[in-house]
Amino acid sequence: MTAFMETVTNLLLIGTAGGLIWLLLRLRQRRRASERGIDGHYSGAAKDPGSLMEPDDEALEEMEDLLQQARYRHDGE
């Protein structure tokens, strides 16, 4: 009778562990889906692609700085 109870207890514990693992994986999947957005679809497209065609002054200054850094590195080689 003791061996039978051990077997039943082991099966119960294994089943509980399996259920908890399944629950954790399901919760993780839901969280990842909610992080992607409301509908879960991400196209990667810009919301306003036209605004990206005209660089602002700050972007032009950053590009100028990057080009100068690249020239210094190239001249130093």
SULLINSUL-V241776 format. One record per residue. N is the residue number from 0. RES is the residue in one letter. SS is DSSP state (H for helix, E for strand, C for the rest). PHI is phi as a letter, one per 40 degrees, with the letter a starting at -180 (none if undefined). Layout:
n & res & ss & phi
N & RES & SS & PHI
N & RES & SS & PHI
This chain:
n & res & ss & phi
0 & M & C & none
1 & T & H & c
2 & A & H & c
3 & F & H & c
4 & M & H & c
5 & E & H & c
6 & T & H & c
7 & V & H & c
8 & T & H & c
9 & N & H & c
10 & L & H & c
11 & L & H & c
12 & L & H & c
13 & I & H & c
14 & G & H & c
15 & T & H & c
16 & A & H & c
17 & G & H & c
18 & G & H & c
19 & L & H & c
20 & I & H & c
21 & W & H & c
22 & L & H & c
23 & L & H & c
24 & L & H & c
25 & R & H & c
26 & L & H & c
27 & R & H & c
28 & Q & H & c
29 & R & H & c
30 & R & H & c
31 & R & H & c
32 & A & H & c
33 & S & H & c
34 & E & H & c
35 & R & H & c
36 & G & C & h
37 & I & C & c
38 & D & C & c
39 & G & C & g
40 & H & C & b
41 & Y & C & b
42 & S & C & c
43 & G & C & g
44 & A & C & c
45 & A & C & c
46 & K & C & c
47 & D & C & b
48 & P & H & c
49 & G & H & c
50 & S & H & c
51 & L & H & c
52 & M & C & c
53 & E & C & b
54 & P & C & c
55 & D & C & c
56 & D & H & c
57 & E & H & c
58 & A & H & c
59 & L & H & c
60 & E & H & c
61 & E & H & c
62 & M & H & c
63 & E & H & c
64 & D & H & c
65 & L & H & c
66 & L & H & c
67 & Q & H & c
68 & Q & H & c
69 & A & H & c
70 & R & H & c
71 & Y & H & c
72 & R & H & c
73 & H & H & c
74 & D & H & c
75 & G & H & c
76 & E & C & c
